[in-house]
Amino acid sequence: MKSSLHTRLTLNLLLAIVVTATLVMALSALIIRNRFTVMVTYGGQRTAQRLAPVFARYYVLMGSWDGVEELVALYRSEAENMPAMMMRPGLRGREHEDLPPADERLLLLDAQGNILADSAPEQGNLTLLPRAIANGGAPITVDGVQVGTLVVMSGLGELNAYQTAFLRQVMLFLLIATLVVALMGVWVGRHQADRIIAPIKALSQATQQIARGDLSHRIPTTSNDELGELATAFNTMAEDLERQQELRRRAMNDIAHELRTPLSVLQIELESLEDGLTEPTPEVISGLQTELGRLNHLVEDLRVLALTDAGELHLEWATLDLGELIYSMLERVRSSAREKELTLSAEIPETPVFVEGDARRLSQVLLNLLSNAIQHTPAGGSISVTLSLRNATTAQVAVRDTGEGIPAEHLPHIFERFYRPAVARTPKGTGLGLSIAKNLVEAHGGSIWVESEEGRGSTFTFTLPTQRAMKA
């Protein structure tokens, strides 16, 4: 039979509480009984020591232990009737301090250990070991000679009726207290189990909603503990899933849109050629090749993104002079910049900056950033590339332009796939270039970001580990 987590948690808490309470009660009872017995034993021995001189005087006055049985028995009924011969001169006001409680059992033994008098013979005969008598009794000496031993039974660790009743009452109170604590623990444990299970149930229900496709479902965060962190993590995951779903949906729409245009052009041109409406002139063939190039470029971009996402993009690692790579990319775009009357410049350290990377892929990153800068910078503007070392293990490349800039609301999404702000849409781009650049930089162990102000230009910056860092 399958049991719920709530039931198992409650039973486990109950078991832990019962076992703990039982152990605490057992240990407490053992300690209390042990310490109480020690206290009673010490008290009985002290009483015997205080009474021993009184019995010694009796022995001196009587010359023997004759009649001492009646004397021992009298204290249980009325201590004031004890013969005056037992009282030392000048101690009339303190005789009661020397008497044990009326329920104490007194034994008087002779020098050989034989019982001479017993204040409670009805309680049964006793066989005392010499060691017990020596440890628990008080010797009675006359002129330096031991004539007997006085034993108060509590001094041997034997509890009388009142002491036993007291100890039993203490144990009863301890049991009641243990039961009360256990019940309170069960109540608190059940309450805590409910608090723990509630967010887990909410998480389970939310997970089922997510599995059904409702990615908008969230669970409330009601605490700052680990369960609260779990709820926050789940909500973050759900938000990411919802965002990724939206990105995939948008990506599919964008891919369909990007494919539709060149395919439509190709279809129209081919139908015109087939129907004889268009002559296969070099210009027509060139237009068809352009559209095929756009298709091929889009497919290649999608392939690179898929490979980087799966971590399967093959990089041809080599030691590169990053400064030389930047110069070569500037030469490739110089004609395009000249056509728009843009100024290109570079700030490269005199000392070579070596990195480990794939020259073709890093060239693709630089070419994409430079092409975007040229495309969005008006005539008369400038574009600069700066190479610097952030530290001994990190190289930094910044591509700055004086172009139109990027609106602040678009900056968080600029590296998303197919994301093209309405103000930046052109027929040339697919919206994949920056996503590919980001993936390629991260594949080299670096990072990329953008800083921009609308109307004042943008700065795209990326970092790469230097050759020293790669070796370390």
N, C-alpha and C positions, 0 to 999 in steps of 0.2 A: 504494500500500500504506500503510495507516494505521499509524503508529508511536506507541508509547506515550509518555506524558510522561516516564517514567523513562528510556527509551532516548534521547529527545531531550535531556533534561537531562544525561545521562551523556556523550553525544557532544559537546554544547556545552562541558561542562567539560573533556573530553579535548582538544578543539580549542584551547580557551583555554590549557590547560597546555602543549600541544605548541608552539603559536605563541610563548608567553611564553618557554619554555625555549630554543627555537631563537634567538629574538632575544637573550636573555641570553647564550647561548653565542657567537653571532656577535659581539656587541659586546665581550664579554670577550676573545675571541680577538683581535679587532682591537686592543683597548687593550693587551693583554699583548704582542702582537707589536711594536706601535709602541713601547711603553716599553722593551722588551727591546732592540730595535734601537738606540734612542737611547742606552741604557746601554752597549751594546757599542761604538757609534761613539765615545762619549766616552772609554771605556777605551782604544780603539785610538789615538785622538789623544793621550791622555796618555802612552801607551807610546812613541809616535813622538817626542814632545817630550823624554822622558827619554833616549832613545837618540841623538838628534841630536848632543849634545856628544861622545859616544863616536866617532861617525863623523867629526866635525869634527877630533878629535885624530888619527884615522887619516890624514885628508887632510894634516894639518900634518906628521906624521912621514914620510909617504911622498911628499909633494909632488904627488901626483896620486891618481886613483882606480884605478891599476893594481893588479890582484890583489884588488880588493874583492869580485869575484864569489865567490871561494872563501871569503872571510871571511863573507859573508852566508849562504852555504849551510851553513857549519859549525854554526850555532847550532841547527839542527833536529835534529842527531844528538847533539851533546855540547857544552853551553855552556862546560864547563871547558876545552875545547881552543881557545877563542878566543885569538888571539895576545895576548900580554901588552902589546903596544903599544897595544891598545884600552883598557887599564885605566888609570885615572888614579891617580897616586900617592896612597897612603893610603886607597884604596877597595877593597882586596883582599877584604875581608869582605863587601862589598855589591854585587859585580859582578852577582850573579844577580838582584838586585832590578831592574836595568836591562834585563834580557833579557825579551823577550816569551815567551809560551808556545811550546813547540816546534811546535805546529800552526798558529801565526800565519804569514801570508805577508807577507814584507817586500819592498818595492820601493825601490831606490835610483835616483834620477833625477839627471841632471846639471842644470846651471843652465838649459838650454834645454828641459827636460822630457823628455829622452830617457831610456829605461830603461837603466841601467848594470848593475844586478844584480837578480836575482829569486830569492827563496829557494825558490820552487815553480814553476819554469818549466813543469812537466808539466801544470799546471792551465790552460794556454792563454795566448795573447797578450792583452794588454789595451790598450785605447785610452783614455787618460785625458784628460779635458778639463782645461784649465788651471784652471777654477774649482774643479773637484773636487779637484785637487791643492792649490790654495791653501787650500781649506777643510779638507781632510782630512789633508794632509801637514804635516810639521814642517820648516821651512827649516834647512839646514846652512850656517852662516856661518863664514868665517875672515877675521879682520881686517876685519870689517864688510862683507865681500863674500859674497854667497850663491853657494856652489859646488855646491849640490845640494839635493835634497829627499828626505827619508826618509818613506816611506808605509807604515803598517801597514794592511793591507786592511780590517780590522775598523773602522778609523777612517773608512772611506768607506761604512760601513753594510753591508758584505758579510760575511755570517756564514760562519764556517768549519764544518767537518764536525761538530766537537763542539758548537758552539753551535746548529747546525741540529738535531742529534739531541736536544739539551736542549729546544729549543723544541717539537720534535715530541712529545716525551714530555709536556711540560706541556699541549699541546693534547689529547693522548690522555687524560690525567687529567681535563681539563676536560670532554671529551666523556663520559667514564664518569660523572663527577659529575652532569652534566646529565641523563644517562639515568636515574641513580638517583633524582634529584630528580623527574624526570618520572613515573617509575613510582610513587614515593611520592605524588606529587600525584594520579595517576590513582586510586590506592587510596583516598586521603582523599576525593577528589571523589566516587567511587562510594559511599563510606560516607555522605558528606553527602547525596548524592542519595537514598539509601535513607531517611535520616532525614527528608528533606523530603517524599518521596513517601508515606511510611507514613501520616502524619496526613491527607494529601490522599485516599489510598485509603479510609481510615476514614471521612472526611467524605463521599466519594462513596457508599460503602455505606450510611452512615446516611441520606443524602438519599434513596436508593432505598427504604429502610425507611419513611421519612416519607411518600414518595409512595404507598406501598402502604397507608398508613393507620396504621402503627405509630408513634404519636406519643410512645411511651414510650422509644424508642431514644435513647441518648446515646453520645457518644464520649469517651474518656478524654483528659484534658488532661495532657500529658507534658512541657511546657516553658513557659517564661515569655516566649517571643518572640512574633512576629506569628502564628505557627502556633498557639501556645497561645491567643492572643487570638481567633483564628478559631474554634478548638474551643469556647472559652467562649461566644462569640457564637452559635454554632450551638446549643449546649445551651440557652442562654437563649431562643433563638427556638423551639426544640422545646418548652420548658416553657410559653412563652406560647401556642403553638399548642394544646398539650394543655389548657391552662387555658381558652382561648377555646372549644375544642370542648366542654369540660365546661359552660362557661357557656351555649353555644348549646343544648346538650342540655337543660340545666336550664331555660333560657328557654322552649324549646318546650313542655316539660312544664308550666311555670308558666302560659304563655299558654293552653294547652289547659285547665288547671285553672280559670283565671280566666274563660275563656269558657264553660266548662261550667255553672257555677253560674247566671249570669243566663239562659243559654239554656234550661237545664232548668226554671227558674222560669217563663219565658215560655211554654215548651211546655206545661207543666202547666196554667197559667192559661188559655191559649188553648183547650186541649182541654176544660177544664171549661166555658168559655164556649160552645164549639161543641156540647157534649153537653147544655147547659142545666143543668148542675150548679151553676153560679155565675152570679149576676146581674151584669150590667155596671154595678155601682155605682161612684160616684166613687172610693171607696176602692180598688176593684179596678183601675180605670183608673190611679189614682195609683201603685199598686204596679208595674203594667206599665211606666209611664213611668220609674220609679226604676231598674228593671232595664235598660231601654233606655239610660238615662243612664249607668249603669255601663259598659255595652258601648261607648257612644260615647266615654266618658272613656278607657277602655283603648285603643281604636283610636287616639284622638288622641295619647295618650302614646307609643304605638309609632311613630306617624308622625313625631312630633318627634324621637325618638331616631334614626330612620332618616335624617332630614334632617340632623341634626347630625353623625352618623357620616360622611355623604357630603359634608359641608361645604356643603350646599345650603340650609340654613335661612335664610330671608329675614328679616333684622332691619331694623326701621324705626328708623334711627338719628336720635336727637335729643338735644339738651342737656337733661339732667335734674338737678333738685335732689334729691340722694339723700336728704336729710333729710325733705323733703316726701313722697317716695315711701314712706319708712318709716312716717311718721305715718299716711298713708292706709291702709297695710296693717294697722297696729295697730287702726284703727277698724273694719276689715272683720272682724277676728277677736275684737273686744271682747265681743260678745254670747256667743260660744262660751266665751270665758274666764270670763265672769260666771256662766254656767251651772255651771262646774266650780269656782267660787269661787277663781279664780286672779287674781293681781295682775300687771298689765301695766305696764311702765315703759320709758322710753327716755332715752338720753343722747345728745343731738344737739348739735354745736357751734353757737354762735350765728352764726358765719360760714357761709354756704351752701357746700356741697360739691357741685360740679358734675361730672357724668360724662357721657360720650357713650354712649348705649345705647338699647335698645328698652324702653320703659316697660312694655309688656305682659309681655315675657319676664322682666324683672327683678322685676316684681310677682309673677310665677309662682314665682320662686326664693324670695322673701321669704315668700309665702303658704305655700309648702310647708314651709319651716323652722318658721314659726310654728304651722302646723297640727300638725306632728309634736311640737313642744314641748308644745302644749296636750293632745294625745292621750296623751303619756307622762308628764305631770306630775300627781301626785295633788292632790286638793282641798286648798286652803290654801297651795299652792306659789306660786312667782312665776316670771315670764318677763321678761327684760330684753333690750333691743336697744341696742347701743352702736355709734355711728358715730364713727370717728376717722380721722386722717390719719397713715399710717405714715411718709410723707415727702411731698415736694412733688408727687409724681407718682402716688401710690397711696392710694386710699381703702380703709378696712377696716370691715366690718360684722360684728359678733359677736352671735349669738342665744344667750342663756344661759337654762337652765331648772334648776329644782331637782327634776327628776323622777327616774325610776328608774335612769337612766344606761344605758350600753351595756357589756356584758361585754367584757373586753380581747380575748378571742379573736375577737370579731366586728368589732372596729374596722377591721382591714385590708380587710374586705369590705363595709363599710357602704354604699359608693357603687356596688356592683355591681348589675346589673339583676336584678330579682326577688329580691334578697337580703333576706330578712326573718328575723331571729333568732327562734327558737321562742318566746322570752319576749316578743317584740314583735309577734307575728302577731295581726292583727285582721281582721275581715271587711271593714273599710273600705278598706284599702290594697291596692295591687297590687305594691308593691316596686319601682316605677319612679320614684317622686318624686325621690329623692336622685340617681339616675342622671341624670335630666333636669336637675335643678338644677346638677349638676356640668358637664354638657355646655353648658348655657346660660351659666354663668359663664365657662367656658373660651372659648366663642364670643365673649364680650366682652373677651377678653384677660386674664382674671383667673384666680384659683385658689381652691379651697375645701378645707377640711379640718375634722376634728372632734377634740375633746379631751373625754374622758368618763371618769368613774369610777363604777363600779356602785354604785347606792344614793345617789349624791350629785349626780346631774345631768350634763348635757352642754352643751358649747359648740360650736356650728357657726359657723365663721368663713369669710368669703370676702372677696377683694380685687377691686378694679376700678381700671383706670387713670383718673386724673382727666382733666378736659377739657384741662388744660395738657399732660399727658403725650400725649394723643391728637394735639394740634396739633404737638408736637415730633416 
